[in-house]
Amino acid sequence: MAFSLASITSLNSPLVGQTLSVLREYLPSPVPMLGAIDRRIPVPLKQLAAEAPLNRIFAQAIEDGEFDDFEGRRIRLEVHGGQPGITIGFWAGRLRVIDGAGEATIRGSLTAFRTLAERRQDPDQLFFQRKLVIEGDTELGLGLKNLLDSLDWNFKTLL
């Protein structure tokens, strides 16, 4: 009989919970490995992989002009430590992946970004708890955070 992680974690056992907690605490972080991979991927490949899905997810918001205030601006999203990271800009009605620094940087853990994307926690809570941090042009970062929080994300377009 095979068990998946989901079936194991669904068991209501204190031992399972304690074991998973210990594993989360002592297993090495995947961030250094992801950073090494990220540094070796050329920007054109990142653009090819990320731009089309981003523009599909936010197509309605782009069409409605929700991103117009971000025209020509750059924002960087980084996992703690700076790598991996991605800088995104908005030009000519499209979200674009670009090389270089952003005017604002939103930095956090993989878990915090996942929580944000899945809308499992209010974005303001993530910032107040310092799980996500905005550096640089904080007005730009907060503007993007508020925009993303107000939108209905269309992940079905990725399927």
C-alpha positions as CSV (number, residue, x, y, z in Angstrom):
1,M,0.0,0.0,0.0
2,A,1.5,3.3,-1.1
3,F,1.2,6.5,0.9
4,S,1.4,10.0,-0.5
5,L,2.5,13.0,1.7
6,A,-1.1,14.2,1.6
7,S,-2.4,11.0,3.0
8,I,0.3,10.9,5.7
9,T,-0.4,14.5,6.8
10,S,-4.1,13.9,6.8
11,L,-3.6,11.3,9.6
12,N,-4.5,13.0,12.8
13,S,-1.4,11.8,14.7
14,P,0.8,13.9,17.0
15,L,3.8,11.8,16.0
16,V,3.3,12.6,12.3
17,G,2.9,16.3,13.0
18,Q,6.0,16.3,15.2
19,T,8.0,14.4,12.6
20,L,7.0,16.7,9.8
21,S,7.8,19.7,12.0
22,V,11.3,18.4,12.7
23,L,11.9,17.6,9.0
24,R,10.8,21.2,8.0
25,E,13.2,22.7,10.6
26,Y,16.3,20.6,9.8
27,L,16.1,19.8,6.1
28,P,18.3,22.1,4.1
29,S,16.6,25.1,2.4
30,P,16.1,24.7,-1.3
31,V,16.9,28.4,-1.8
32,P,20.6,28.0,-2.5
33,M,20.0,25.3,-5.1
34,L,17.2,27.3,-6.7
35,G,19.6,30.3,-6.7
36,A,22.3,28.4,-8.5
37,I,19.8,27.2,-11.1
38,D,18.4,30.7,-11.5
39,R,21.8,32.3,-12.1
40,R,22.4,29.8,-15.0
41,I,19.1,30.5,-16.8
42,P,19.5,33.2,-19.4
43,V,17.0,36.1,-19.3
44,P,15.5,35.2,-22.7
45,L,14.6,31.8,-21.5
46,K,13.0,33.3,-18.3
47,Q,11.1,35.6,-20.6
48,L,9.9,32.7,-22.7
49,A,8.8,30.7,-19.6
50,A,7.2,33.5,-17.6
51,E,5.8,36.3,-19.8
52,A,3.1,34.4,-21.6
53,P,1.6,32.9,-18.4
54,L,1.8,36.2,-16.5
55,N,0.0,38.0,-19.3
56,R,-2.7,35.3,-19.5
57,I,-3.3,35.3,-15.7
58,F,-3.7,39.0,-15.7
59,A,-5.2,39.5,-19.2
60,Q,-8.5,41.0,-18.0
61,A,-6.8,43.4,-15.6
62,I,-4.4,44.5,-18.3
63,E,-7.3,45.0,-20.7
64,D,-9.2,47.0,-18.1
65,G,-6.2,49.3,-17.6
66,E,-5.5,48.1,-14.1
67,F,-1.7,48.0,-14.8
68,D,-1.5,51.4,-16.6
69,D,-0.1,53.2,-13.5
70,F,2.9,50.8,-13.7
71,E,3.8,51.7,-17.3
72,G,7.6,51.7,-17.6
73,R,8.1,50.7,-14.0
74,R,10.2,47.8,-12.7
75,I,9.6,45.6,-9.6
76,R,11.7,42.7,-8.4
77,L,10.4,39.7,-6.5
78,E,13.1,37.8,-4.6
79,V,13.3,34.8,-2.3
80,H,15.3,35.7,0.9
81,G,19.0,36.0,-0.1
82,G,18.3,37.6,-3.5
83,Q,18.2,34.5,-5.5
84,P,16.1,33.2,-7.1
85,G,14.5,36.4,-8.2
86,I,12.7,37.9,-11.1
87,T,12.3,41.5,-12.2
88,I,9.0,42.4,-13.9
89,G,8.1,45.5,-15.8
90,F,5.0,46.7,-17.7
91,W,5.5,48.2,-21.2
92,A,3.1,48.7,-24.1
93,G,0.3,46.8,-22.4
94,R,2.3,43.7,-21.5
95,L,4.0,42.4,-18.4
96,R,7.7,41.7,-19.2
97,V,10.5,39.9,-17.5
98,I,13.6,42.0,-17.6
99,D,17.2,41.8,-16.5
100,G,18.4,43.9,-13.6
101,A,17.2,45.6,-10.5
102,G,13.8,46.9,-9.8
103,E,12.7,50.3,-8.5
104,A,11.1,48.3,-5.7
105,T,11.8,44.8,-4.3
106,I,9.4,42.5,-2.6
107,R,11.4,39.9,-0.7
108,G,10.2,36.9,1.3
109,S,10.3,33.2,1.7
110,L,9.0,30.7,-0.8
111,T,6.2,29.9,1.7
112,A,5.2,33.5,2.0
113,F,5.0,34.0,-1.8
114,R,3.0,30.8,-2.1
115,T,0.6,31.9,0.6
116,L,0.2,35.2,-1.2
117,A,-0.5,33.6,-4.6
118,E,-2.9,31.1,-3.1
119,R,-4.7,33.8,-1.1
120,R,-4.5,31.8,2.1
121,Q,-3.6,34.9,4.1
122,D,-4.3,38.6,3.9
123,P,-1.3,40.2,2.1
124,D,-1.2,43.0,4.8
125,Q,-0.7,40.3,7.5
126,L,2.3,38.9,5.5
127,F,3.9,42.4,5.5
128,F,3.0,43.3,9.1
129,Q,4.5,39.9,10.2
130,R,7.6,40.7,8.1
131,K,7.2,37.5,6.1
132,L,7.2,39.8,3.0
133,V,9.3,43.0,2.9
134,I,9.2,45.9,0.5
135,E,12.5,47.8,-0.2
136,G,13.2,50.7,-2.5
137,D,10.2,52.6,-3.8
138,T,7.7,51.4,-1.2
139,E,4.9,53.4,-2.8
140,L,5.4,51.3,-6.0
141,G,5.6,48.1,-4.1
142,L,2.5,48.8,-2.1
143,G,0.6,49.9,-5.2
144,L,1.4,46.6,-6.8
145,K,0.5,44.6,-3.7
146,N,-2.8,46.4,-3.5
147,L,-3.5,45.8,-7.2
148,L,-2.7,42.1,-7.0
149,D,-4.9,41.8,-3.9
150,S,-7.8,43.4,-5.6
151,L,-7.7,41.2,-8.7
152,D,-9.3,37.9,-9.5
153,W,-6.4,35.8,-10.6
154,N,-7.3,33.5,-13.5
155,F,-5.1,30.4,-13.0
156,K,-7.4,28.4,-15.2
157,T,-5.7,30.0,-18.3
158,L,-2.5,28.1,-17.4
159,L,-4.2,24.7,-17.9
